């Protein structure tokens, strides 16, 4: 037994000696500097960089220490990627900005200048997070009555018998909802994607509760290069509003007739220049029948297989003494509008040739008063506004050049500069008109008068009410006929619509 204990003691002594030798070798290895630039771990505390100091050096390993420790306890092998952008002032990976969300998702103002709104927000430091999440919801209730059964001309939802029956209708509905992401990818690169749910204005078949009209679409999306602090130029590629006309409104909710007639949405690439009061934009637009108000044929079809359409816009703003007072005027040209189809007219049909459009507009903001005006028309006659069959009594009307104009004013009071130069309270009035047929034709025109009032209890909350009167019933589909066996048209100049509407538009 004694011999075994002595043998065990000898083995322990040998192991301890061997362990001391191994420790000495390890200390020698730690003190060696390698030619490959590996991390040097010295035995002395003075030779070990602090963890915080190492973290400042891109591409170096980080040394973690414990409280009270005088040396390293673990080496983290994951290195910083020098390509990783640390955005100056960035606070979180995901954040929100309610005022910015309202401006980007609002359908009434800054309609086709959302990229500039985004660049201005970046420049002013409003988007401090890597990704800004935005959302918007619009809910409305209304009562409508018409002079002709089932002919309601109000265009904030599609005027079909799938939506309205009889001589009066009422709605308590969700008009639309949006969800958007703004991503700061690099100091000069921004990504944007916006989802939209809009059963009231969806092109799907059926009623507003049909599955086909309860879909979610990517309404807008782009990758944009631009930093106004460095260059007065920006460029973006994606799905966006075309730079044609103003298409804004002074109304708290209802879009102008100009918007319904000429506001474009298409695939393409856009370049802009901003300097002082000058803002110039150009966009190459994908051909074929685009999402809204852009159509140039591709080999006689509506297939969007060529970028053969374009739009240009220039506007200048004069500062009238600061505090948001300004006078702006602009003009636009687009190679191919939507008004190029032959009879009978239906959405997204191919055209034989393109029909260009021109627009001029202006806006005055002075104190509590905002005045706005716009005019747009095509440069060629729209073939679909004439009936080609000589046996049809409607063939007596010649084709016309479609045109639209809008004039309106808004007076605000209460708190200033809540959002988009709107006051806390505002009263507005606007008249807009679309001319789509020769004098006397059933599809001659559609007028819209809107009287509105709004209250912004916060920059991202708009509570509003409107009275709307629409003279005429002229749906774009089959506006001059072609959908009835007897050759008649459902357009009617004697069909008037009256609407009392209230709602809320909120953003987060």
C-alpha positions in Angstrom: 0.0 0.0 0.0 2.9 2.3 0.9 4.6 1.6 -2.3 1.5 2.5 -4.3 1.2 5.9 -2.5 4.9 6.6 -3.2 4.4 5.7 -6.9 1.4 7.9 -7.1 3.3 10.8 -5.5 6.1 10.4 -8.0 3.6 10.5 -10.9 2.0 13.7 -9.5 5.4 15.3 -9.2 6.3 14.3 -12.8 2.9 15.8 -14.1 3.5 19.0 -12.2 7.0 19.3 -13.7 5.6 18.6 -17.1 2.8 21.2 -16.6 5.4 23.8 -15.6 7.4 23.2 -18.8 4.3 23.4 -20.9 3.3 26.8 -19.3 6.8 28.1 -19.9 6.5 27.1 -23.6 3.1 28.7 -23.8 4.4 32.0 -22.3 7.3 31.9 -24.9 4.8 31.4 -27.7 2.6 34.3 -26.5 5.6 36.7 -26.5 6.5 36.0 -30.1 5.5 38.5 -32.7 4.5 36.9 -36.0 5.3 38.5 -39.4 1.8 37.9 -40.6 0.3 40.7 -38.4 -1.5 38.3 -36.1 -2.7 39.5 -32.7 0.1 39.8 -30.2 -0.6 38.7 -26.7 2.1 39.9 -24.4 2.6 38.6 -20.9 2.7 42.2 -19.5 -0.5 44.2 -19.0 1.2 47.2 -20.7 1.4 45.2 -23.9 -2.3 44.4 -24.0 -4.5 47.1 -25.7 -7.7 47.9 -23.9 -10.8 46.3 -25.4 -12.4 49.7 -26.1 -9.3 50.8 -28.0 -9.2 47.7 -30.1 -12.8 48.1 -31.0 -12.0 51.3 -32.7 -9.7 49.6 -35.2 -11.6 48.0 -38.1 -10.5 44.5 -39.0 -8.8 43.7 -35.6 -9.9 41.1 -33.1 -11.7 42.3 -30.0 -10.5 41.4 -26.6 -13.1 40.8 -23.9 -12.2 41.5 -20.2 -14.1 40.8 -17.0 -14.5 43.3 -14.2 -11.4 43.6 -12.1 -9.3 41.6 -14.6 -5.8 42.7 -15.6 -5.6 40.7 -18.8 -7.5 39.1 -21.6 -9.9 36.2 -20.8 -11.1 35.5 -24.3 -10.3 36.5 -27.9 -13.4 37.1 -30.1 -12.5 35.8 -33.6 -15.3 37.7 -35.4 -13.7 40.9 -37.0 -15.3 44.1 -38.0 -16.0 44.3 -41.7 -14.5 47.6 -43.0 -17.3 47.8 -45.6 -19.9 48.0 -42.8 -21.4 51.6 -42.7 -21.9 53.2 -39.4 -24.4 55.9 -40.2 -23.5 59.2 -38.4 -26.2 59.9 -35.8 -27.9 56.5 -36.3 -29.7 55.5 -33.1 -31.4 52.3 -33.8 -31.7 49.7 -36.5 -35.4 50.2 -36.9 -37.3 53.4 -35.9 -40.3 55.6 -36.8 -41.0 59.2 -37.7 -44.7 60.0 -37.9 -44.4 63.4 -39.6 -42.2 61.9 -42.3 -44.6 59.0 -42.7 -47.5 61.3 -43.3 -45.7 63.3 -46.0 -44.5 60.1 -47.8 -47.9 58.3 -47.7 -50.2 61.3 -48.2 -52.0 61.0 -51.5 -53.1 64.7 -51.7 -49.8 66.7 -51.7 -46.3 66.2 -52.9 -47.9 63.6 -55.2 -45.0 63.1 -57.6 -42.1 64.6 -55.6 -41.8 61.9 -52.9 -38.1 61.2 -53.7 -37.3 64.9 -53.0 -39.4 64.7 -49.7 -37.2 61.8 -48.8 -33.9 63.5 -49.6 -35.0 66.6 -47.7 -35.8 64.4 -44.6 -32.4 62.8 -44.8 -30.7 66.2 -45.2 -32.5 67.7 -42.1 -31.7 64.7 -39.9 -35.2 63.4 -39.6 -34.2 59.8 -40.5 -31.8 58.9 -37.7 -32.2 55.1 -37.9 -30.9 52.6 -40.4 -34.5 51.6 -41.3 -37.5 53.8 -40.9 -40.9 52.0 -40.7 -43.9 54.0 -41.8 -47.6 53.3 -41.9 -50.8 55.0 -42.9 -54.5 54.3 -42.5 -57.4 56.2 -44.1 -61.0 55.5 -42.9 -64.1 57.2 -44.3 -67.8 57.4 -43.9 -70.1 59.0 -46.6 -73.6 59.4 -47.9 -74.1 59.9 -51.6 -77.1 60.6 -53.8 -77.4 60.8 -57.5 -79.9 62.2 -60.1 -79.7 59.0 -62.2 -79.9 55.5 -60.7 -76.5 53.7 -60.3 -74.6 56.5 -61.9 -72.3 57.9 -59.2 -69.5 60.0 -60.7 -67.4 60.4 -57.5 -63.9 59.0 -58.4 -62.3 58.2 -55.0 -63.7 54.8 -55.6 -64.5 53.2 -58.9 -67.9 54.3 -60.3 -69.4 50.9 -61.3 -72.6 49.0 -60.4 -70.4 46.7 -58.3 -70.0 49.7 -55.9 -73.3 51.7 -56.1 -76.9 50.7 -56.7 -80.0 52.9 -56.7 -80.1 56.7 -56.3 -78.4 56.8 -52.9 -75.6 54.9 -51.2 -73.7 55.0 -48.0 -70.3 53.8 -46.9 -68.5 53.2 -43.6 -65.3 51.7 -44.9 -61.5 51.5 -44.8 -60.5 53.4 -47.8 -56.8 52.5 -47.8 -53.8 51.4 -45.7 -50.1 51.7 -46.4 -46.9 50.2 -45.0 -43.5 51.5 -46.1 -39.8 51.0 -45.4 -37.0 53.6 -45.9 -33.5 52.1 -45.7 -30.3 54.1 -45.3 -28.0 51.7 -47.2 -25.0 53.9 -47.7 -24.4 57.6 -47.1 -25.6 58.3 -50.7 -27.9 55.3 -51.3 -31.5 55.0 -50.0 -34.0 52.2 -50.6 -37.7 52.6 -50.4 -40.7 50.2 -50.6 -44.4 51.0 -50.1 -47.2 48.5 -49.8 -50.8 49.6 -50.5 -54.2 48.1 -49.7 -57.0 50.0 -51.5 -60.2 48.0 -52.1 -62.1 51.1 -53.0 -59.9 52.0 -55.9 -58.5 48.6 -56.8 -58.9 47.4 -60.4 -59.9 44.0 -59.2 -63.3 42.5 -60.1 -66.3 42.4 -57.9 -67.4 44.4 -54.8 -65.1 45.9 -52.2 -65.4 42.7 -50.2 -64.3 40.4 -53.1 -61.0 38.7 -52.7 -59.8 40.1 -56.0 -60.1 43.7 -54.6 -58.6 42.9 -51.2 -55.1 42.4 -52.4 -51.9 44.2 -51.3 -49.6 45.7 -53.9 -46.2 47.3 -54.0 -47.4 50.8 -54.9 -44.0 52.4 -55.1 -40.4 51.3 -54.6 -36.9 52.4 -55.7 -33.2 52.5 -55.0 -32.0 56.1 -55.0 -28.6 57.7 -55.2 -28.5 61.1 -53.7 -27.2 63.3 -50.9 -28.2 67.0 -51.2 -25.4 68.0 -48.8 -22.9 66.8 -51.3 -24.5 67.1 -54.7 -27.6 68.8 -56.1 -28.3 65.8 -58.2 -30.2 62.6 -57.4 -31.2 59.5 -59.4 -33.5 56.5 -58.8 -34.7 53.4 -60.5 -37.9 51.5 -59.7 -41.7 52.0 -59.6 -42.6 55.7 -59.1 -44.8 58.6 -59.9 -44.0 60.2 -63.3 -42.8 63.8 -63.2 -45.7 65.3 -65.1 -47.8 68.1 -63.8 -48.5 69.1 -60.2 -51.5 66.8 -59.5 -51.7 68.1 -55.9 -54.9 69.3 -54.3 -55.9 71.8 -51.6 -58.7 69.3 -50.5 -58.1 67.4 -47.3 -58.9 64.1 -48.9 -60.4 64.1 -52.5 -57.9 64.1 -55.4 -58.4 66.7 -58.1 -59.7 65.8 -61.6 -56.2 66.5 -62.9 -54.9 63.7 -60.7 -57.4 61.3 -62.0 -56.8 62.2 -65.6 -53.0 62.7 -65.8 -51.1 61.5 -62.7 -48.8 58.7 -63.8 -47.3 55.7 -62.1 -44.8 53.6 -63.9 -41.6 51.6 -64.0 -38.5 53.6 -65.0 -35.5 55.6 -64.0 -35.5 59.3 -62.9 -32.8 61.9 -62.6 -33.3 65.2 -60.7 -31.4 68.5 -60.2 -32.1 70.8 -57.3 -30.4 74.1 -56.9 -31.8 77.1 -55.1 -35.4 77.4 -56.3 -34.9 75.3 -59.4 -36.0 71.7 -59.6 -35.6 69.9 -62.9 -36.5 66.2 -63.4 -36.4 63.7 -66.3 -37.7 60.1 -66.3 -37.3 57.3 -68.8 -40.5 55.3 -68.6 -41.1 51.7 -69.5 -43.3 51.4 -72.6 -46.6 49.6 -73.0 -49.6 50.4 -70.8 -48.2 51.3 -67.4 -50.0 51.3 -64.1 -51.4 54.8 -64.5 -51.6 57.4 -67.3 -48.6 56.3 -69.4 -48.9 54.3 -72.6 -46.6 54.0 -75.6 -47.1 51.0 -77.9 -44.3 48.4 -78.4 -44.6 46.9 -81.8 -48.4 47.7 -81.7 -48.9 46.0 -78.4 -49.1 47.1 -74.7 -46.3 44.7 -73.7 -43.8 46.8 -71.6 -40.7 45.4 -73.3 -39.0 48.7 -74.2 -38.2 51.8 -72.3 -39.6 54.0 -75.1 -41.5 56.6 -73.1 -40.3 59.6 -71.1 -41.4 62.7 -69.1 -39.6 65.9 -68.2 -40.6 68.6 -65.7 -39.1 71.9 -64.6 -40.3 74.2 -61.8 -39.0 77.3 -60.1 -39.8 78.5 -56.6 -39.4 82.2 -55.5 -39.0 82.9 -51.8 -41.4 85.6 -50.7 -39.8 86.7 -47.5 -39.3 83.4 -45.6 -41.7 81.6 -43.2 -42.8 79.3 -45.9 -44.1 82.1 -48.2 -43.3 81.2 -51.8 -44.5 81.3 -55.4 -43.9 78.2 -57.6 -44.5 77.7 -61.3 -43.7 74.8 -63.5 -44.3 73.0 -66.8 -44.1 69.3 -68.0 -44.0 67.2 -71.1 -44.7 63.5 -71.5 -44.2 61.5 -74.7 -47.0 59.1 -74.1 -50.2 59.6 -72.0 -53.0 57.1 -71.5 -55.2 58.8 -74.2 -54.1 56.9 -77.3 -56.5 54.0 -77.5 -59.0 53.4 -80.4 -62.7 52.8 -79.9 -63.9 51.1 -77.7 -61.8 52.3 -74.8 -60.7 50.0 -72.0 -58.0 50.2 -69.4 -54.5 49.0 -70.5 -55.4 48.2 -74.1 -52.7 48.7 -76.7 -52.4 51.9 -78.8 -51.6 52.4 -82.5 -49.5 55.5 -81.7 -48.4 57.6 -78.7 -50.2 60.7 -77.7 -48.0 63.3 -75.9 -49.2 65.5 -73.0 -48.2 69.0 -71.8 -48.9 70.6 -68.4 -48.5 74.0 -66.7 -49.1 74.7 -63.0 -48.5 77.1 -60.2 -48.8 77.4 -56.4 -48.8 80.4 -54.1 -48.3 80.0 -50.3 -48.5 83.3 -48.4 -49.2 83.2 -44.7 -52.4 81.3 -44.0 -53.4 81.3 -47.7 -52.6 78.7 -50.3 -53.7 79.0 -54.0 -53.2 76.4 -56.6 -53.8 76.1 -60.3 -53.0 73.5 -63.0 -53.8 72.8 -66.7 -52.9 69.7 -68.8 -53.9 68.4 -72.2 -52.7 66.0 -74.9 -51.2 67.3 -78.1 -53.1 65.0 -80.4 -56.8 63.9 -80.6 -57.8 60.8 -78.7 -59.2 58.4 -81.3 -61.3 56.6 -78.7 -63.5 59.8 -78.1 -65.1 59.3 -81.6 -67.4 56.4 -82.6 -66.1 55.0 -86.0 -69.4 53.3 -87.0 -71.3 55.7 -89.3 -74.6 53.8 -88.6 -74.3 54.7 -84.9 -76.0 58.0 -84.1 -73.1 58.8 -81.7 -70.7 58.9 -84.7 -71.6 62.6 -85.3 -69.2 63.6 -82.5 -65.6 64.2 -83.5 -62.5 63.1 -81.5 -61.0 65.7 -79.1 -57.8 66.4 -77.3 -58.5 65.5 -73.6 -57.7 68.2 -71.2 -58.1 68.9 -67.4 -57.7 71.9 -65.2 -57.9 72.6 -61.5 -58.2 75.8 -59.4 -58.4 75.9 -55.6 -57.6 77.7 -52.4 -57.1 76.9 -48.8 -57.1 79.2 -45.7 -55.5 77.9 -42.6 -55.6 79.1 -39.0 -54.4 77.9 -35.6 -50.9 76.4 -35.1 -48.4 76.8 -38.0 -46.1 74.5 -39.8 -47.4 71.2 -38.5 -46.9 69.4 -41.7 -46.6 70.3 -45.4 -47.2 74.0 -44.5 -50.7 73.2 -43.3 -52.2 74.9 -40.3 -53.9 73.1 -37.5 -57.3 74.0 -39.0 -58.1 74.7 -42.6 -61.0 75.5 -44.9 -60.7 74.8 -48.7 -62.5 75.0 -51.9 -61.6 73.5 -55.3 -63.0 73.2 -58.8 -61.6 70.8 -61.4 -62.8 69.6 -64.8 -62.0 66.9 -67.3 -63.0 67.4 -70.9 -63.1 64.2 -72.9 -65.7 64.7 -75.7 -67.0 67.2 -78.3 -69.6 69.7 -77.2 -73.0 67.9 -76.9 -71.6 64.4 -76.6 -72.7 62.2 -73.6 -69.0 61.9 -72.6 -68.3 65.6 -73.0 -67.0 66.5 -69.5 -67.0 65.7 -65.8 -66.8 68.6 -63.2 -65.9 68.3 -59.6 -66.5 70.9 -56.8 -65.1 70.2 -53.3 -65.6 72.2 -50.1 -63.5 70.9 -47.3 -62.4 71.3 -43.7 -59.6 69.7 -41.9 -58.1 69.5 -38.4 -54.6 68.4 -37.6 -54.4 67.7 -33.9 -51.0 66.3 -34.6 -48.7 66.4 -37.7 -49.6 62.8 -38.5 -53.4 62.9 -37.9 -55.9 64.6 -40.3 -59.5 64.6 -39.3 -61.6 66.0 -42.2 -65.0 66.6 -43.7 -66.0 67.4 -47.3 -69.0 68.2 -49.5 -68.5 67.1 -53.1 -70.6 67.7 -56.2 -69.8 65.9 -59.4 -71.5 66.9 -62.7 -71.5 64.2 -65.3 -70.9 60.5 -65.3 -67.9 59.6 -67.6 -66.1 56.3 -66.7 -62.9 55.9 -68.7 -63.8 52.3 -69.7 -66.2 52.5 -72.7 -66.7 56.2 -72.2 -67.9 56.6 -75.8 -69.7 53.2 -75.9 -68.9 49.9 -77.4 -70.1 47.7 -74.5 -73.8 47.6 -75.4 -75.3 45.7 -78.3 -77.3 48.8 -79.5 -74.1 50.9 -79.7 -75.2 53.3 -76.9 -72.9 54.6 -74.1 -73.3 54.6 -70.4 -71.8 58.1 -70.1 -74.4 60.7 -69.1 -74.1 64.5 -68.8 -77.3 64.7 -66.7 -76.1 62.4 -64.0 -75.0 64.5 -61.0 -73.6 63.1 -57.7 -73.6 64.7 -54.3 -71.4 63.4 -51.5 -71.2 64.2 -47.8 -68.0 62.7 -46.4 -66.0 62.5 -43.1 -62.9 60.6 -42.3 -59.5 60.3 -40.7 -56.1 59.9 -42.3 -53.4 58.9 -39.8 -49.7 57.9 -40.1 -47.1 56.5 -37.8 
